[in-house]
Amino acid sequence: VHNGVQRAYLLKNKELTSPTKGLIYLEIEVIYNTIKAALKTVVPAEQKYIEEEPKVSKQVCKIMSLYL
């Protein structure tokens, strides 16, 4: 991707297997902020992982508490 350069791309069919009629023109303008880039380099964003805890029925909990 080059900043400010317009590119044409062929459109594809629904199955993405072959070209269909039409073109789409894309142009991207990248605005680079040196301060934000430096901060992200020094202090990268932490990745957040969400783990679902397994659900246990009340009946299983009662049975397990009898054995403990």
mmCIF file as Biopython writes it, N, C-alpha, C and O atoms, coordinates in Angstrom:
data_model
#
loop_
_atom_site.group_PDB
_atom_site.id
_atom_site.type_symbol
_atom_site.label_atom_id
_atom_site.label_alt_id
_atom_site.label_comp_id
_atom_site.label_asym_id
_atom_site.label_entity_id
_atom_site.label_seq_id
_atom_site.pdbx_PDB_ins_code
_atom_site.Cartn_x
_atom_site.Cartn_y
_atom_site.Cartn_z
_atom_site.occupancy
_atom_site.B_iso_or_equiv
_atom_site.auth_seq_id
_atom_site.auth_asym_id
_atom_site.pdbx_PDB_model_num
ATOM 1   N N  . VAL A ? 1  ? 0.860   -1.171  0.000   1.0 0.0 1  A 1 
ATOM 2   C CA . VAL A ? 1  ? 0.000   0.000   0.000   1.0 0.0 1  A 1 
ATOM 3   C C  . VAL A ? 1  ? 0.904   1.230   0.000   1.0 0.0 1  A 1 
ATOM 4   O O  . VAL A ? 1  ? 1.774   1.382   0.857   1.0 0.0 1  A 1 
ATOM 5   N N  . HIS A ? 2  ? 0.684   2.068   -0.943  1.0 0.0 2  A 1 
ATOM 6   C CA . HIS A ? 2  ? 1.429   3.321   -1.017  1.0 0.0 2  A 1 
ATOM 7   C C  . HIS A ? 2  ? 0.489   4.461   -0.669  1.0 0.0 2  A 1 
ATOM 8   O O  . HIS A ? 2  ? -0.658  4.489   -1.116  1.0 0.0 2  A 1 
ATOM 9   N N  . ASN A ? 3  ? 0.971   5.388   0.118   1.0 0.0 3  A 1 
ATOM 10  C CA . ASN A ? 3  ? 0.171   6.497   0.606   1.0 0.0 3  A 1 
ATOM 11  C C  . ASN A ? 3  ? -0.285  7.384   -0.550  1.0 0.0 3  A 1 
ATOM 12  O O  . ASN A ? 3  ? 0.533   7.865   -1.335  1.0 0.0 3  A 1 
ATOM 13  N N  . GLY A ? 4  ? -1.603  7.595   -0.647  1.0 0.0 4  A 1 
ATOM 14  C CA . GLY A ? 4  ? -2.164  8.506   -1.634  1.0 0.0 4  A 1 
ATOM 15  C C  . GLY A ? 4  ? -2.201  7.977   -3.055  1.0 0.0 4  A 1 
ATOM 16  O O  . GLY A ? 4  ? -2.491  8.743   -3.973  1.0 0.0 4  A 1 
ATOM 17  N N  . VAL A ? 5  ? -1.921  6.710   -3.274  1.0 0.0 5  A 1 
ATOM 18  C CA . VAL A ? 5  ? -1.937  6.130   -4.614  1.0 0.0 5  A 1 
ATOM 19  C C  . VAL A ? 5  ? -3.240  5.359   -4.795  1.0 0.0 5  A 1 
ATOM 20  O O  . VAL A ? 5  ? -3.598  4.514   -3.974  1.0 0.0 5  A 1 
ATOM 21  N N  . GLN A ? 6  ? -3.948  5.666   -5.895  1.0 0.0 6  A 1 
ATOM 22  C CA . GLN A ? 6  ? -5.208  4.980   -6.169  1.0 0.0 6  A 1 
ATOM 23  C C  . GLN A ? 6  ? -4.916  3.698   -6.941  1.0 0.0 6  A 1 
ATOM 24  O O  . GLN A ? 6  ? -4.165  3.705   -7.917  1.0 0.0 6  A 1 
ATOM 25  N N  . ARG A ? 7  ? -5.528  2.579   -6.486  1.0 0.0 7  A 1 
ATOM 26  C CA . ARG A ? 7  ? -5.351  1.285   -7.150  1.0 0.0 7  A 1 
ATOM 27  C C  . ARG A ? 7  ? -6.712  0.724   -7.504  1.0 0.0 7  A 1 
ATOM 28  O O  . ARG A ? 7  ? -7.683  0.912   -6.770  1.0 0.0 7  A 1 
ATOM 29  N N  . ALA A ? 8  ? -6.778  0.034   -8.634  1.0 0.0 8  A 1 
ATOM 30  C CA . ALA A ? 8  ? -8.015  -0.603  -9.072  1.0 0.0 8  A 1 
ATOM 31  C C  . ALA A ? 8  ? -7.909  -2.099  -8.828  1.0 0.0 8  A 1 
ATOM 32  O O  . ALA A ? 8  ? -6.876  -2.709  -9.102  1.0 0.0 8  A 1 
ATOM 33  N N  . TYR A ? 9  ? -8.983  -2.687  -8.311  1.0 0.0 9  A 1 
ATOM 34  C CA . TYR A ? 9  ? -9.034  -4.124  -8.052  1.0 0.0 9  A 1 
ATOM 35  C C  . TYR A ? 9  ? -10.257 -4.699  -8.748  1.0 0.0 9  A 1 
ATOM 36  O O  . TYR A ? 9  ? -11.337 -4.108  -8.712  1.0 0.0 9  A 1 
ATOM 37  N N  . LEU A ? 10 ? -10.082 -5.869  -9.391  1.0 0.0 10 A 1 
ATOM 38  C CA . LEU A ? 10 ? -11.196 -6.559  -10.027 1.0 0.0 10 A 1 
ATOM 39  C C  . LEU A ? 10 ? -12.118 -7.148  -8.960  1.0 0.0 10 A 1 
ATOM 40  O O  . LEU A ? 10 ? -11.651 -7.673  -7.949  1.0 0.0 10 A 1 
ATOM 41  N N  . LEU A ? 11 ? -13.406 -7.059  -9.187  1.0 0.0 11 A 1 
ATOM 42  C CA . LEU A ? 11 ? -14.361 -7.680  -8.276  1.0 0.0 11 A 1 
ATOM 43  C C  . LEU A ? 11 ? -14.470 -9.164  -8.612  1.0 0.0 11 A 1 
ATOM 44  O O  . LEU A ? 11 ? -14.319 -9.562  -9.768  1.0 0.0 11 A 1 
ATOM 45  N N  . LYS A ? 12 ? -14.734 -9.979  -7.588  1.0 0.0 12 A 1 
ATOM 46  C CA . LYS A ? 12 ? -14.872 -11.424 -7.798  1.0 0.0 12 A 1 
ATOM 47  C C  . LYS A ? 12 ? -16.302 -11.862 -7.510  1.0 0.0 12 A 1 
ATOM 48  O O  . LYS A ? 12 ? -17.068 -11.137 -6.875  1.0 0.0 12 A 1 
ATOM 49  N N  . ASN A ? 13 ? -16.656 -13.063 -7.986  1.0 0.0 13 A 1 
ATOM 50  C CA . ASN A ? 13 ? -17.994 -13.598 -7.739  1.0 0.0 13 A 1 
ATOM 51  C C  . ASN A ? 13 ? -18.159 -13.974 -6.269  1.0 0.0 13 A 1 
ATOM 52  O O  . ASN A ? 13 ? -17.204 -13.875 -5.498  1.0 0.0 13 A 1 
ATOM 53  N N  . LYS A ? 14 ? -19.347 -14.403 -5.874  1.0 0.0 14 A 1 
ATOM 54  C CA . LYS A ? 14 ? -19.635 -14.717 -4.463  1.0 0.0 14 A 1 
ATOM 55  C C  . LYS A ? 14 ? -18.748 -15.822 -3.911  1.0 0.0 14 A 1 
ATOM 56  O O  . LYS A ? 14 ? -18.428 -15.832 -2.722  1.0 0.0 14 A 1 
ATOM 57  N N  . GLU A ? 15 ? -18.352 -16.750 -4.770  1.0 0.0 15 A 1 
ATOM 58  C CA . GLU A ? 15 ? -17.511 -17.868 -4.321  1.0 0.0 15 A 1 
ATOM 59  C C  . GLU A ? 15 ? -16.034 -17.489 -4.293  1.0 0.0 15 A 1 
ATOM 60  O O  . GLU A ? 15 ? -15.192 -18.278 -3.865  1.0 0.0 15 A 1 
ATOM 61  N N  . LEU A ? 16 ? -15.723 -16.269 -4.754  1.0 0.0 16 A 1 
ATOM 62  C CA . LEU A ? 16 ? -14.344 -15.756 -4.821  1.0 0.0 16 A 1 
ATOM 63  C C  . LEU A ? 16 ? -13.442 -16.630 -5.701  1.0 0.0 16 A 1 
ATOM 64  O O  . LEU A ? 16 ? -12.241 -16.745 -5.453  1.0 0.0 16 A 1 
ATOM 65  N N  . THR A ? 17 ? -14.030 -17.237 -6.723  1.0 0.0 17 A 1 
ATOM 66  C CA . THR A ? 17 ? -13.262 -18.137 -7.576  1.0 0.0 17 A 1 
ATOM 67  C C  . THR A ? 17 ? -12.862 -17.516 -8.904  1.0 0.0 17 A 1 
ATOM 68  O O  . THR A ? 17 ? -11.856 -17.902 -9.499  1.0 0.0 17 A 1 
ATOM 69  N N  . SER A ? 18 ? -13.652 -16.555 -9.368  1.0 0.0 18 A 1 
ATOM 70  C CA . SER A ? 18 ? -13.324 -15.951 -10.659 1.0 0.0 18 A 1 
ATOM 71  C C  . SER A ? 18 ? -13.778 -14.493 -10.694 1.0 0.0 18 A 1 
ATOM 72  O O  . SER A ? 18 ? -14.673 -14.096 -9.947  1.0 0.0 18 A 1 
ATOM 73  N N  . PRO A ? 19 ? -13.157 -13.700 -11.566 1.0 0.0 19 A 1 
ATOM 74  C CA . PRO A ? 19 ? -13.554 -12.291 -11.683 1.0 0.0 19 A 1 
ATOM 75  C C  . PRO A ? 19 ? -14.974 -12.151 -12.208 1.0 0.0 19 A 1 
ATOM 76  O O  . PRO A ? 19 ? -15.473 -13.012 -12.933 1.0 0.0 19 A 1 
ATOM 77  N N  . THR A ? 20 ? -15.613 -11.056 -11.832 1.0 0.0 20 A 1 
ATOM 78  C CA . THR A ? 20 ? -16.948 -10.729 -12.332 1.0 0.0 20 A 1 
ATOM 79  C C  . THR A ? 20 ? -16.892 -9.313  -12.874 1.0 0.0 20 A 1 
ATOM 80  O O  . THR A ? 20 ? -15.822 -8.704  -12.876 1.0 0.0 20 A 1 
ATOM 81  N N  . LYS A ? 21 ? -17.997 -8.778  -13.328 1.0 0.0 21 A 1 
ATOM 82  C CA . LYS A ? 21 ? -18.003 -7.432  -13.898 1.0 0.0 21 A 1 
ATOM 83  C C  . LYS A ? 21 ? -17.742 -6.396  -12.812 1.0 0.0 21 A 1 
ATOM 84  O O  . LYS A ? 21 ? -18.334 -6.442  -11.733 1.0 0.0 21 A 1 
ATOM 85  N N  . GLY A ? 22 ? -16.863 -5.480  -13.111 1.0 0.0 22 A 1 
ATOM 86  C CA . GLY A ? 22 ? -16.678 -4.344  -12.233 1.0 0.0 22 A 1 
ATOM 87  C C  . GLY A ? 22 ? -15.294 -4.225  -11.634 1.0 0.0 22 A 1 
ATOM 88  O O  . GLY A ? 22 ? -14.539 -5.192  -11.545 1.0 0.0 22 A 1 
ATOM 89  N N  . LEU A ? 23 ? -14.991 -3.015  -11.231 1.0 0.0 23 A 1 
ATOM 90  C CA . LEU A ? 23 ? -13.739 -2.671  -10.560 1.0 0.0 23 A 1 
ATOM 91  C C  . LEU A ? 23 ? -14.073 -1.865  -9.317  1.0 0.0 23 A 1 
ATOM 92  O O  . LEU A ? 23 ? -15.124 -1.229  -9.240  1.0 0.0 23 A 1 
ATOM 93  N N  . ILE A ? 24 ? -13.184 -1.897  -8.360  1.0 0.0 24 A 1 
ATOM 94  C CA . ILE A ? 24 ? -13.298 -1.019  -7.204  1.0 0.0 24 A 1 
ATOM 95  C C  . ILE A ? 24 ? -11.976 -0.272  -7.094  1.0 0.0 24 A 1 
ATOM 96  O O  . ILE A ? 24 ? -10.902 -0.865  -7.198  1.0 0.0 24 A 1 
ATOM 97  N N  . TYR A ? 25 ? -12.068 1.015   -6.886  1.0 0.0 25 A 1 
ATOM 98  C CA . TYR A ? 25 ? -10.876 1.846   -6.767  1.0 0.0 25 A 1 
ATOM 99  C C  . TYR A ? 25 ? -10.677 2.200   -5.302  1.0 0.0 25 A 1 
ATOM 100 O O  . TYR A ? 25 ? -11.595 2.689   -4.643  1.0 0.0 25 A 1 
ATOM 101 N N  . LEU A ? 26 ? -9.476  1.952   -4.796  1.0 0.0 26 A 1 
ATOM 102 C CA . LEU A ? 26 ? -9.150  2.254   -3.405  1.0 0.0 26 A 1 
ATOM 103 C C  . LEU A ? 26 ? -7.961  3.200   -3.349  1.0 0.0 26 A 1 
ATOM 104 O O  . LEU A ? 26 ? -7.001  3.080   -4.111  1.0 0.0 26 A 1 
ATOM 105 N N  . GLU A ? 27 ? -8.058  4.139   -2.426  1.0 0.0 27 A 1 
ATOM 106 C CA . GLU A ? 27 ? -6.943  5.051   -2.167  1.0 0.0 27 A 1 
ATOM 107 C C  . GLU A ? 27 ? -6.859  5.223   -0.657  1.0 0.0 27 A 1 
ATOM 108 O O  . GLU A ? 27 ? -7.860  5.506   0.000   1.0 0.0 27 A 1 
ATOM 109 N N  . ILE A ? 28 ? -5.667  5.052   -0.116  1.0 0.0 28 A 1 
ATOM 110 C CA . ILE A ? 28 ? -5.485  5.129   1.336   1.0 0.0 28 A 1 
ATOM 111 C C  . ILE A ? 28 ? -4.558  6.292   1.663   1.0 0.0 28 A 1 
ATOM 112 O O  . ILE A ? 28 ? -3.536  6.503   1.011   1.0 0.0 28 A 1 
ATOM 113 N N  . GLU A ? 29 ? -4.945  7.035   2.688   1.0 0.0 29 A 1 
ATOM 114 C CA . GLU A ? 29 ? -4.075  8.090   3.192   1.0 0.0 29 A 1 
ATOM 115 C C  . GLU A ? 29 ? -3.699  7.726   4.623   1.0 0.0 29 A 1 
ATOM 116 O O  . GLU A ? 29 ? -4.555  7.665   5.506   1.0 0.0 29 A 1 
ATOM 117 N N  . VAL A ? 30 ? -2.426  7.489   4.839   1.0 0.0 30 A 1 
ATOM 118 C CA . VAL A ? 30 ? -1.939  7.091   6.160   1.0 0.0 30 A 1 
ATOM 119 C C  . VAL A ? 30 ? -1.452  8.338   6.889   1.0 0.0 30 A 1 
ATOM 120 O O  . VAL A ? 30 ? -0.620  9.090   6.381   1.0 0.0 30 A 1 
ATOM 121 N N  . ILE A ? 31 ? -1.982  8.539   8.079   1.0 0.0 31 A 1 
ATOM 122 C CA . ILE A ? 31 ? -1.535  9.655   8.914   1.0 0.0 31 A 1 
ATOM 123 C C  . ILE A ? 31 ? -0.712  9.046   10.042  1.0 0.0 31 A 1 
ATOM 124 O O  . ILE A ? 31 ? -1.234  8.319   10.888  1.0 0.0 31 A 1 
ATOM 125 N N  . TYR A ? 32 ? 0.567   9.350   10.041  1.0 0.0 32 A 1 
ATOM 126 C CA . TYR A ? 32 ? 1.495   8.738   10.983  1.0 0.0 32 A 1 
ATOM 127 C C  . TYR A ? 32 ? 1.779   9.713   12.116  1.0 0.0 32 A 1 
ATOM 128 O O  . TYR A ? 32 ? 2.187   10.850  11.882  1.0 0.0 32 A 1 
ATOM 129 N N  . ASN A ? 33 ? 1.560   9.259   13.341  1.0 0.0 33 A 1 
ATOM 130 C CA . ASN A ? 33 ? 1.813   10.066  14.518  1.0 0.0 33 A 1 
ATOM 131 C C  . ASN A ? 33 ? 3.059   9.511   15.207  1.0 0.0 33 A 1 
ATOM 132 O O  . ASN A ? 33 ? 3.019   8.422   15.780  1.0 0.0 33 A 1 
ATOM 133 N N  . THR A ? 34 ? 4.155   10.248  15.153  1.0 0.0 34 A 1 
ATOM 134 C CA . THR A ? 34 ? 5.433   9.788   15.688  1.0 0.0 34 A 1 
ATOM 135 C C  . THR A ? 34 ? 5.370   9.526   17.190  1.0 0.0 34 A 1 
ATOM 136 O O  . THR A ? 34 ? 5.962   8.562   17.674  1.0 0.0 34 A 1 
ATOM 137 N N  . ILE A ? 35 ? 4.666   10.364  17.921  1.0 0.0 35 A 1 
ATOM 138 C CA . ILE A ? 35 ? 4.601   10.215  19.379  1.0 0.0 35 A 1 
ATOM 139 C C  . ILE A ? 35 ? 3.848   8.938   19.744  1.0 0.0 35 A 1 
ATOM 140 O O  . ILE A ? 35 ? 4.318   8.168   20.582  1.0 0.0 35 A 1 
ATOM 141 N N  . LYS A ? 36 ? 2.690   8.699   19.132  1.0 0.0 36 A 1 
ATOM 142 C CA . LYS A ? 36 ? 1.936   7.481   19.416  1.0 0.0 36 A 1 
ATOM 143 C C  . LYS A ? 36 ? 2.727   6.239   19.019  1.0 0.0 36 A 1 
ATOM 144 O O  . LYS A ? 36 ? 2.701   5.234   19.729  1.0 0.0 36 A 1 
ATOM 145 N N  . ALA A ? 37 ? 3.423   6.300   17.904  1.0 0.0 37 A 1 
ATOM 146 C CA . ALA A ? 37 ? 4.217   5.153   17.459  1.0 0.0 37 A 1 
ATOM 147 C C  . ALA A ? 37 ? 5.326   4.858   18.461  1.0 0.0 37 A 1 
ATOM 148 O O  . ALA A ? 37 ? 5.594   3.694   18.760  1.0 0.0 37 A 1 
ATOM 149 N N  . ALA A ? 38 ? 5.974   5.896   18.984  1.0 0.0 38 A 1 
ATOM 150 C CA . ALA A ? 38 ? 7.043   5.698   19.962  1.0 0.0 38 A 1 
ATOM 151 C C  . ALA A ? 38 ? 6.490   5.096   21.245  1.0 0.0 38 A 1 
ATOM 152 O O  . ALA A ? 38 ? 7.113   4.206   21.824  1.0 0.0 38 A 1 
ATOM 153 N N  . LEU A ? 39 ? 5.330   5.566   21.700  1.0 0.0 39 A 1 
ATOM 154 C CA . LEU A ? 39 ? 4.726   5.025   22.924  1.0 0.0 39 A 1 
ATOM 155 C C  . LEU A ? 39 ? 4.353   3.565   22.753  1.0 0.0 39 A 1 
ATOM 156 O O  . LEU A ? 39 ? 4.567   2.767   23.665  1.0 0.0 39 A 1 
ATOM 157 N N  . LYS A ? 40 ? 3.801   3.197   21.608  1.0 0.0 40 A 1 
ATOM 158 C CA . LYS A ? 40 ? 3.422   1.795   21.378  1.0 0.0 40 A 1 
ATOM 159 C C  . LYS A ? 40 ? 4.648   0.905   21.299  1.0 0.0 40 A 1 
ATOM 160 O O  . LYS A ? 40 ? 4.576   -0.276  21.639  1.0 0.0 40 A 1 
ATOM 161 N N  . THR A ? 41 ? 5.772   1.449   20.854  1.0 0.0 41 A 1 
ATOM 162 C CA . THR A ? 41 ? 7.006   0.674   20.793  1.0 0.0 41 A 1 
ATOM 163 C C  . THR A ? 41 ? 7.558   0.433   22.192  1.0 0.0 41 A 1 
ATOM 164 O O  . THR A ? 41 ? 8.010   -0.667  22.508  1.0 0.0 41 A 1 
ATOM 165 N N  . VAL A ? 42 ? 7.519   1.468   23.027  1.0 0.0 42 A 1 
ATOM 166 C CA . VAL A ? 42 ? 8.049   1.361   24.387  1.0 0.0 42 A 1 
ATOM 167 C C  . VAL A ? 42 ? 7.094   0.585   25.291  1.0 0.0 42 A 1 
ATOM 168 O O  . VAL A ? 42 ? 7.529   -0.267  26.066  1.0 0.0 42 A 1 
ATOM 169 N N  . VAL A ? 43 ? 5.809   0.871   25.199  1.0 0.0 43 A 1 
ATOM 170 C CA . VAL A ? 43 ? 4.806   0.232   26.044  1.0 0.0 43 A 1 
ATOM 171 C C  . VAL A ? 43 ? 3.763   -0.420  25.122  1.0 0.0 43 A 1 
ATOM 172 O O  . VAL A ? 43 ? 2.723   0.178   24.846  1.0 0.0 43 A 1 
ATOM 173 N N  . PRO A ? 44 ? 4.038   -1.641  24.648  1.0 0.0 44 A 1 
ATOM 174 C CA . PRO A ? 44 ? 3.061   -2.285  23.752  1.0 0.0 44 A 1 
ATOM 175 C C  . PRO A ? 44 ? 1.760   -2.603  24.485  1.0 0.0 44 A 1 
ATOM 176 O O  . PRO A ? 44 ? 1.757   -2.864  25.688  1.0 0.0 44 A 1 
ATOM 177 N N  . ALA A ? 45 ? 0.676   -2.577  23.752  1.0 0.0 45 A 1 
ATOM 178 C CA . ALA A ? 45 ? -0.638  -2.891  24.333  1.0 0.0 45 A 1 
ATOM 179 C C  . ALA A ? 45 ? -0.665  -4.342  24.783  1.0 0.0 45 A 1 
ATOM 180 O O  . ALA A ? 45 ? -0.183  -5.231  24.081  1.0 0.0 45 A 1 
ATOM 181 N N  . GLU A ? 46 ? -1.230  -4.570  25.954  1.0 0.0 46 A 1 
ATOM 182 C CA . GLU A ? 46 ? -1.335  -5.936  26.470  1.0 0.0 46 A 1 
ATOM 183 C C  . GLU A ? 46 ? -2.469  -6.660  25.758  1.0 0.0 46 A 1 
ATOM 184 O O  . GLU A ? 46 ? -3.524  -6.086  25.488  1.0 0.0 46 A 1 
ATOM 185 N N  . GLN A ? 47 ? -2.231  -7.916  25.465  1.0 0.0 47 A 1 
ATOM 186 C CA . GLN A ? 47 ? -3.288  -8.723  24.888  1.0 0.0 47 A 1 
ATOM 187 C C  . GLN A ? 47 ? -4.166  -9.243  26.021  1.0 0.0 47 A 1 
ATOM 188 O O  . GLN A ? 47 ? -3.671  -9.719  27.043  1.0 0.0 47 A 1 
ATOM 189 N N  . LYS A ? 48 ? -5.463  -9.145  25.822  1.0 0.0 48 A 1 
ATOM 190 C CA . LYS A ? 48 ? -6.393  -9.601  26.847  1.0 0.0 48 A 1 
ATOM 191 C C  . LYS A ? 48 ? -6.952  -10.950 26.440  1.0 0.0 48 A 1 
ATOM 192 O O  . LYS A ? 48 ? -7.432  -11.129 25.321  1.0 0.0 48 A 1 
ATOM 193 N N  . TYR A ? 49 ? -6.886  -11.872 27.344  1.0 0.0 49 A 1 
ATOM 194 C CA . TYR A ? 49 ? -7.426  -13.199 27.102  1.0 0.0 49 A 1 
ATOM 195 C C  . TYR A ? 49 ? -8.590  -13.420 28.048  1.0 0.0 49 A 1 
ATOM 196 O O  . TYR A ? 49 ? -8.464  -13.226 29.257  1.0 0.0 49 A 1 
ATOM 197 N N  . ILE A ? 50 ? -9.696  -13.818 27.508  1.0 0.0 50 A 1 
ATOM 198 C CA . ILE A ? 50 ? -10.868 -14.100 28.328  1.0 0.0 50 A 1 
ATOM 199 C C  . ILE A ? 50 ? -11.130 -15.591 28.248  1.0 0.0 50 A 1 
ATOM 200 O O  . ILE A ? 50 ? -11.381 -16.144 27.177  1.0 0.0 50 A 1 
ATOM 201 N N  . GLU A ? 51 ? -11.066 -16.218 29.396  1.0 0.0 51 A 1 
ATOM 202 C CA . GLU A ? 51 ? -11.323 -17.650 29.453  1.0 0.0 51 A 1 
ATOM 203 C C  . GLU A ? 51 ? -12.643 -17.878 30.175  1.0 0.0 51 A 1 
ATOM 204 O O  . GLU A ? 51 ? -12.886 -17.344 31.258  1.0 0.0 51 A 1 
ATOM 205 N N  . GLU A ? 52 ? -13.468 -18.668 29.557  1.0 0.0 52 A 1 
ATOM 206 C CA . GLU A ? 52 ? -14.733 -18.999 30.206  1.0 0.0 52 A 1 
ATOM 207 C C  . GLU A ? 52 ? -14.490 -20.128 31.196  1.0 0.0 52 A 1 
ATOM 208 O O  . GLU A ? 52 ? -13.827 -21.119 30.892  1.0 0.0 52 A 1 
ATOM 209 N N  . GLU A ? 53 ? -15.046 -19.950 32.385  1.0 0.0 53 A 1 
ATOM 210 C CA . GLU A ? 53 ? -14.923 -20.994 33.392  1.0 0.0 53 A 1 
ATOM 211 C C  . GLU A ? 53 ? -15.964 -22.067 33.103  1.0 0.0 53 A 1 
ATOM 212 O O  . GLU A ? 53 ? -17.097 -21.755 32.735  1.0 0.0 53 A 1 
ATOM 213 N N  . PRO A ? 54 ? -15.586 -23.320 33.267  1.0 0.0 54 A 1 
ATOM 214 C CA . PRO A ? 54 ? -16.562 -24.385 33.013  1.0 0.0 54 A 1 
ATOM 215 C C  . PRO A ? 54 ? -17.715 -24.291 34.007  1.0 0.0 54 A 1 
ATOM 216 O O  . PRO A ? 54 ? -17.518 -24.017 35.191  1.0 0.0 54 A 1 
ATOM 217 N N  . LYS A ? 55 ? -18.905 -24.522 33.505  1.0 0.0 55 A 1 
ATOM 218 C CA . LYS A ? 55 ? -20.094 -24.466 34.350  1.0 0.0 55 A 1 
ATOM 219 C C  . LYS A ? 55 ? -20.366 -25.845 34.932  1.0 0.0 55 A 1 
ATOM 220 O O  . LYS A ? 55 ? -20.339 -26.857 34.233  1.0 0.0 55 A 1 
ATOM 221 N N  . VAL A ? 56 ? -20.626 -25.850 36.227  1.0 0.0 56 A 1 
ATOM 222 C CA . VAL A ? 56 ? -20.879 -27.111 36.931  1.0 0.0 56 A 1 
ATOM 223 C C  . VAL A ? 56 ? -22.260 -27.004 37.561  1.0 0.0 56 A 1 
ATOM 224 O O  . VAL A ? 56 ? -22.604 -25.983 38.156  1.0 0.0 56 A 1 
ATOM 225 N N  . SER A ? 57 ? -23.031 -28.043 37.428  1.0 0.0 57 A 1 
ATOM 226 C CA . SER A ? 57 ? -24.383 -28.022 37.976  1.0 0.0 57 A 1 
ATOM 227 C C  . SER A ? 57 ? -24.327 -28.111 39.505  1.0 0.0 57 A 1 
ATOM 228 O O  . SER A ? 57 ? -23.338 -28.577 40.071  1.0 0.0 57 A 1 
ATOM 229 N N  . LYS A ? 58 ? -25.385 -27.664 40.158  1.0 0.0 58 A 1 
ATOM 230 C CA . LYS A ? 58 ? -25.468 -27.704 41.624  1.0 0.0 58 A 1 
ATOM 231 C C  . LYS A ? 58 ? -25.438 -29.135 42.121  1.0 0.0 58 A 1 
ATOM 232 O O  . LYS A ? 58 ? -24.883 -29.416 43.183  1.0 0.0 58 A 1 
ATOM 233 N N  . GLN A ? 59 ? -26.029 -30.035 41.363  1.0 0.0 59 A 1 
ATOM 234 C CA . GLN A ? 59 ? -26.067 -31.435 41.773  1.0 0.0 59 A 1 
ATOM 235 C C  . GLN A ? 59 ? -24.651 -32.017 41.816  1.0 0.0 59 A 1 
ATOM 236 O O  . GLN A ? 59 ? -24.315 -32.750 42.746  1.0 0.0 59 A 1 
ATOM 237 N N  . VAL A ? 60 ? -23.830 -31.703 40.832  1.0 0.0 60 A 1 
ATOM 238 C CA . VAL A ? 60 ? -22.448 -32.196 40.810  1.0 0.0 60 A 1 
ATOM 239 C C  . VAL A ? 60 ? -21.675 -31.614 41.984  1.0 0.0 60 A 1 
ATOM 240 O O  . VAL A ? 60 ? -20.862 -32.310 42.592  1.0 0.0 60 A 1 
ATOM 241 N N  . CYS A ? 61 ? -21.916 -30.345 42.312  1.0 0.0 61 A 1 
ATOM 242 C CA . CYS A ? 61 ? -21.238 -29.715 43.458  1.0 0.0 61 A 1 
ATOM 243 C C  . CYS A ? 61 ? -21.611 -30.421 44.765  1.0 0.0 61 A 1 
ATOM 244 O O  . CYS A ? 61 ? -20.754 -30.630 45.624  1.0 0.0 61 A 1 
ATOM 245 N N  . LYS A ? 62 ? -22.881 -30.785 44.915  1.0 0.0 62 A 1 
ATOM 246 C CA . LYS A ? 62 ? -23.324 -31.475 46.131  1.0 0.0 62 A 1 
ATOM 247 C C  . LYS A ? 62 ? -22.640 -32.835 46.240  1.0 0.0 62 A 1 
ATOM 248 O O  . LYS A ? 62 ? -22.197 -33.228 47.319  1.0 0.0 62 A 1 
ATOM 249 N N  . ILE A ? 63 ? -22.556 -33.546 45.129  1.0 0.0 63 A 1 
ATOM 250 C CA . ILE A ? 63 ? -21.926 -34.875 45.135  1.0 0.0 63 A 1 
ATOM 251 C C  . ILE A ? 63 ? -20.442 -34.740 45.455  1.0 0.0 63 A 1 
ATOM 252 O O  . ILE A ? 63 ? -19.898 -35.526 46.231  1.0 0.0 63 A 1 
ATOM 253 N N  . MET A ? 64 ? -19.796 -33.761 44.870  1.0 0.0 64 A 1 
ATOM 254 C CA . MET A ? 64 ? -18.359 -33.569 45.110  1.0 0.0 64 A 1 
ATOM 255 C C  . MET A ? 64 ? -18.081 -33.180 46.565  1.0 0.0 64 A 1 
ATOM 256 O O  . MET A ? 64 ? -17.076 -33.598 47.139  1.0 0.0 64 A 1 
ATOM 257 N N  . SER A ? 65 ? -18.975 -32.379 47.161  1.0 0.0 65 A 1 
ATOM 258 C CA . SER A ? 65 ? -18.744 -31.965 48.542  1.0 0.0 65 A 1 
ATOM 259 C C  . SER A ? 65 ? -18.888 -33.134 49.503  1.0 0.0 65 A 1 
ATOM 260 O O  . SER A ? 65 ? -18.301 -33.112 50.584  1.0 0.0 65 A 1 
ATOM 261 N N  . LEU A ? 66 ? -19.660 -34.160 49.133  1.0 0.0 66 A 1 
ATOM 262 C CA . LEU A ? 66 ? -19.778 -35.349 49.980  1.0 0.0 66 A 1 
ATOM 263 C C  . LEU A ? 66 ? -18.460 -36.136 50.046  1.0 0.0 66 A 1 
ATOM 264 O O  . LEU A ? 66 ? -18.152 -36.766 51.058  1.0 0.0 66 A 1 
ATOM 265 N N  . TYR A ? 67 ? -17.701 -36.088 48.964  1.0 0.0 67 A 1 
ATOM 266 C CA . TYR A ? 67 ? -16.438 -36.835 48.900  1.0 0.0 67 A 1 
ATOM 267 C C  . TYR A ? 67 ? -15.267 -36.074 49.500  1.0 0.0 67 A 1 
ATOM 268 O O  . TYR A ? 67 ? -14.221 -36.664 49.774  1.0 0.0 67 A 1 
ATOM 269 N N  . LEU A ? 68 ? -15.427 -34.780 49.707  1.0 0.0 68 A 1 
ATOM 270 C CA . LEU A ? 68 ? -14.308 -33.989 50.249  1.0 0.0 68 A 1 
ATOM 271 C C  . LEU A ? 68 ? -14.300 -33.936 51.732  1.0 0.0 68 A 1 
ATOM 272 O O  . LEU A ? 68 ? -13.421 -33.309 52.323  1.0 0.0 68 A 1 
#
